[in-house]
Amino acid sequence: MKLSVILPASNEAGYIGACLSALFASEAVEGGAEVIVVANGCRDATAEVARSFAPAAAAAGWGFLVLERAEGGKPAALTAGDAVAGGEVRAYLDADVCVSPPLMAALSAALAAREGAAWGSGQAVLPRAASALSRAYGRFWQQLPFNRAGTAPGYGLFAVNAAGRARWGAFPQIISDDTFVRLSFAPQERLSVPHSYSWPLAEGFSRLVRVRRRQNQGVAELEQLYPQLIANNDHRKPGAGELARLALRDPFGFAAYALVALVVRFGRAEQGWTRGR
C-alpha cells in the first residue's frame, strides 16, 4: 500500500530541511511513498526551503508536493494535505521531527497488514537539549508510566491505515489533534514499531511551562468535547510510591518536573498558540 506523509509547517524554515533529509533517507516503502508539505501562515521561507528538496525527493523515489495556505492553523493544514493525498496509509509528521531510516517502511507495512482500523507510531527519542533544566525534565518525564507503556504515545508522528482514517472526517479545530486521533482508537487497535525518531523537547523553563500548560488545556478540551474518547486513554499516572521511587532515583529531574507542574497548576494561563521551542 502507498504511504502518504502529511507534513504541516508554520515558520519552520530552520527545521524542515533536516526533517525532509531524514525522510528521503528512509528505506524503500512497499507500494511507494509521497510527502505533502503544507506551509500554513508562514512569514518565513518554509515553502521555499521545502521546494528545494524536490530533487532529493525524486532521487529517493518519493512523490513530493508543497502546498501554501495563507491561513495558519495545524488542523486545517492537516485536512488540506489529506485532501490531495493518494496513499492508503497516512502518516502525520511534525516539521521538527527526524525519522530513522527503517521507521516509515516498517510503520507503513505494520499498518497495511492490519485487517481492521489501526493507529501506529515509532519510538520517540529526545535529542540532547541545550538547557540543563530541559534535560533534567525530559529525563524524568521519560521514566513516567505513559512513556514506558507498550504502545508508543505518538508525539510528533502518528499514522493510520485506510480503515483507521475513516474514523474521522476533517481534523477538528482543537488544541491536541494528535491525542484526538490516538484516542479514536482502543488500546488494542494501536501498535508501535521498534524504530526511533527524534522529537525535541521545549527548551528552558518558560517554554516548558507554556507547552505543558497547553498540553493540559488540550486534554481538558478533549474531555469536554469528546468524552466518549476518554475511555480509550490508557496513560496511567504514577502512584505516590512510584513517584517517590523515581524522585529518589533522579532528584534533580524530579525537581525540574515538579516545578514545571506546580507553575502550570497555579500560574496564570496564557492565550494563543504555543511553539515548543
VEXTINU-201193 format. One record per residue (C-alpha): x, y, z; residue in one letter. Coordinates in steps of 0.2 Angstrom, whole numbers, padded with zeros to 4 digits, always signed. Each point is the difference from the previous one (the first is absolute). Layout:
N
XYZA
...
end
This chain:
277
+0000+0000+0000M
+0006+0018-0004K
+0005+0011+0015L
-0005+0018+0000S
+0009+0011+0013V
-0009+0016+0004I
+0013+0013+0007L
-0008+0017+0006P
+0013+0014+0003A
-0002+0017+0006S
+0016+0011+0001N
+0010-0016+0000E
+0014+0006-0013A
+0014-0004+0013G
-0007-0018+0003Y
-0009-0007-0015I
+0017-0003-0010G
+0006-0013+0013A
-0018-0008+0001C
-0001-0002-0019L
+0019-0006-0001S
-0004-0014+0013A
-0016-0004-0009L
+0008-0002-0017F
+0014-0011+0008A
-0014-0013+0005S
+0001-0018-0006E
-0012-0003-0015A
-0018-0001+0005V
-0010-0014-0008E
-0013+0007-0012G
+0009+0017-0001G
+0000+0016+0010A
-0004+0018-0001E
+0002+0015+0011V
-0012+0015+0000I
+0007+0016+0008V
-0013+0012+0006V
+0008+0017+0003A
-0014+0009+0010N
+0001+0018+0006G
+0018+0001-0003C
+0010+0017+0001R
+0016-0008-0004D
+0008-0011-0014A
-0008-0017+0005T
-0008-0003-0017A
+0016+0005-0009E
+0011-0011+0010V
-0012-0014-0002A
-0001+0001-0019R
+0019+0000-0001S
-0001-0018+0005F
-0009-0005-0015A
+0015-0008-0008P
+0004-0010+0016A
-0018-0006-0001A
+0001-0006-0018A
+0017-0008+0004A
-0008-0010+0014A
-0015-0005-0010G
-0012+0010+0010W
-0015+0010-0006G
+0002+0018+0006F
-0012+0015+0001L
+0000+0016+0009V
-0016+0009+0004L
-0001+0018+0006E
-0014+0007+0011R
-0001+0018+0005A
-0010-0005+0016E
+0010-0008+0015G
-0007-0014+0010G
+0006-0018+0001K
-0017-0009-0001P
-0005+0009-0016A
+0017-0004-0008A
-0001-0018+0004L
-0017-0001-0008T
+0006+0009-0015A
+0015-0012-0002G
-0012-0015+0002D
-0011+0007-0014A
+0013-0002-0013V
+0009-0016+0007A
-0001-0016-0010G
+0006-0013+0013G
-0010-0013+0009E
+0012+0002+0015V
+0001+0018+0007R
+0014+0006+0011A
-0001+0017+0008Y
+0017+0007+0004L
+0006+0016+0009D
+0013+0011-0009A
+0013-0001+0014D
+0000-0019+0001V
+0013-0011-0008C
-0004-0018-0004V
+0013-0014+0000S
+0002-0009-0016P
-0010-0016+0003P
-0015+0008+0009L
-0012+0006-0014M
+0002-0017-0010A
-0003-0010+0016A
-0015+0011+0006L
-0008+0000-0017S
+0002-0019-0002A
-0007-0003+0018A
-0015+0010-0003L
-0003-0007-0017A
+0000-0018+0007A
-0014+0004+0013R
-0018-0005-0006E
-0009+0012+0011G
+0003+0018+0004A
+0017+0004+0007A
+0011+0014+0007W
+0019-0001+0002G
+0016+0009+0004S
+0018-0003+0003G
+0011+0003+0015Q
+0003+0018+0005A
+0017+0005+0005V
+0004+0017+0008L
+0016+0008-0008P
+0011+0008+0013R
-0007+0017+0005A
+0010+0015+0001A
-0008+0005+0017S
+0006-0010+0015A
-0018+0002+0007L
-0008-0007-0015S
+0012-0015+0000R
-0004-0004+0018A
-0019+0002-0003Y
+0001-0011-0016G
+0010-0013+0009R
-0013-0001+0014F
-0015+0001-0012W
+0006-0015-0010Q
+0000-0011+0016Q
-0019+0004+0003L
-0012-0015-0003P
-0008+0007-0016F
+0017+0001-0009N
+0005-0018+0006R
-0016-0008-0006A
+0000-0013-0014G
-0008+0012-0013T
+0009+0015-0006A
-0009+0017+0005P
+0003+0007-0018G
+0007+0017+0005Y
+0004+0009-0017G
-0004-0015-0011L
-0015-0012-0001F
-0007-0010-0015A
-0016-0009-0004V
-0006-0013-0013N
-0014+0004-0012A
-0013-0008+0012A
+0007+0011+0014G
-0001+0016-0010R
-0018-0003-0002A
-0003+0002+0018R
-0001+0019-0002W
-0003+0013-0013G
+0009+0017+0000A
+0012+0003+0014F
-0010+0009+0014P
+0006+0018+0005Q
+0007-0005+0016I
+0016+0001+0010I
+0006-0018+0000S
-0003-0008-0017D
+0012-0014+0004D
-0009-0005+0016T
-0017+0001-0009F
+0006-0012-0013V
+0009-0012+0012R
-0016-0001+0011L
-0011-0004-0015S
+0008-0017+0002F
-0001-0013+0014A
+0016-0005+0007P
-0001-0017-0009Q
-0001+0010-0017E
+0016+0009+0003R
+0017-0007-0004L
+0018+0006+0001S
+0015-0005-0010V
+0018-0002+0008P
+0008+0014-0010H
+0003+0018+0006S
-0002+0018-0005Y
+0007+0016+0008S
-0013+0011+0009W
+0007+0016+0008P
-0006+0005+0017L
-0004+0019+0004A
+0016+0009+0004E
+0000+0009+0017G
-0011+0003+0015F
-0013+0013-0008S
-0002-0011-0015R
-0002-0016+0009L
-0014+0009+0011V
-0009+0007-0016R
+0001-0017-0009V
-0005-0010+0015R
-0015+0012+0004R
-0005-0001-0018R
+0000-0019+0000Q
-0011+0000+0016N
-0012+0012-0008Q
-0001-0012-0015G
-0004-0015+0011V
-0013+0010+0009A
-0008+0006-0017E
-0001-0018-0006L
-0008-0006+0016E
-0013+0014-0002Q
-0004-0002-0019L
+0004-0019-0002Y
-0004-0009+0016P
-0003-0016-0009Q
+0018-0001-0005L
+0007+0001+0018I
-0004-0018+0003A
+0014-0004-0013N
+0013+0009+0011N
+0012-0013+0006D
+0013+0013+0007H
+0002-0005+0018R
+0006+0013+0013K
+0013-0005+0012P
-0006-0004+0018G
+0008+0009+0015A
+0012-0014+0004G
+0006-0002-0018E
+0002+0019-0001L
+0011-0001+0016A
+0011-0013-0007R
+0003+0009-0016L
+0003+0016+0009A
+0013-0009+0011L
+0008-0007-0016R
+0001+0017-0008D
-0003+0014+0012P
+0006+0014-0012F
-0012-0006-0013G
-0014-0002+0012F
+0003+0018+0006A
+0000+0007-0018A
-0016-0010-0004Y
-0009+0005+0016A
+0004+0018-0002L
-0007+0001-0017V
-0015-0009+0006A
-0003+0011+0014L
+0002+0016-0010V
-0012-0007-0013V
-0013-0004+0013R
+0000+0016+0010F
+0007+0012-0013G
-0010+0012-0011R
-0005-0008-0017A
+0006+0008-0016E
-0011+0001-0016Q
+0005-0004-0017G
+0010-0014-0009W
+0016-0005+0008T
+0016-0006-0009R
+0010-0013+0009G
+0017+0008-0003R
end
